[in-house]
Amino acid sequence: MPKLKTKRGAAKRFRKRAGGSVKRGKAFLRHILTKKNTKRKRHLRGGTEVHSADRAAVRVMLPY
């Protein structure tokens, strides 16, 4: 069997955790930040887990 290629766009956006879950960053913190309040921006910091419905699709994009 040939080796599977990793989707490079996905590799930049997702990281696999030791337990098998997938970590992702949060959206809506790139621009137009003046109208968003401080609490909203603070809660968008850090990472979160990929939803269970999308986990299989991300695993296909990150085979290794």
C-alpha positions in Angstrom: 0.0 0.0 0.0 1.3 3.5 -0.7 1.7 6.0 2.0 -1.1 8.4 2.7 -0.5 12.1 2.3 -1.5 14.5 5.1 -3.7 17.4 4.1 -1.3 20.3 4.8 -4.1 22.8 5.5 -5.5 20.5 8.1 -2.1 19.9 9.6 -1.8 23.6 10.2 -5.2 23.8 11.9 -5.5 20.7 14.0 -3.3 18.8 16.5 -3.8 15.3 17.7 -3.8 14.8 21.5 -2.4 11.8 23.3 -5.9 10.4 24.2 -6.9 10.4 20.5 -9.0 13.5 20.5 -8.3 16.4 18.1 -7.5 20.0 19.2 -8.6 23.0 17.2 -8.4 26.8 17.6 -11.5 29.0 17.9 -12.9 31.2 15.1 -13.9 34.9 15.2 -10.8 36.4 16.7 -8.9 37.6 13.6 -10.3 41.0 12.7 -13.2 43.4 13.5 -12.3 43.2 17.1 -13.4 46.7 18.2 -17.1 45.8 18.3 -16.5 42.5 20.2 -16.5 42.9 24.0 -13.5 41.9 26.1 -15.3 38.9 27.7 -16.2 37.5 24.3 -12.6 37.9 23.0 -11.1 36.3 26.2 -13.3 33.3 25.9 -12.2 32.8 22.3 -8.6 32.3 23.4 -7.0 28.9 23.7 -8.1 25.7 22.0 -11.1 23.4 22.1 -11.9 19.9 21.0 -13.2 19.0 17.5 -16.9 18.0 17.6 -17.6 14.3 17.5 -19.5 14.7 14.2 -16.4 16.1 12.5 -13.8 13.8 14.2 -13.9 11.1 11.5 -13.3 13.6 8.7 -10.3 15.2 10.5 -8.8 11.8 11.2 -8.9 11.0 7.4 -7.1 14.3 6.7 -4.4 13.6 9.4 -3.5 9.9 8.9 -0.3 9.9 11.0 
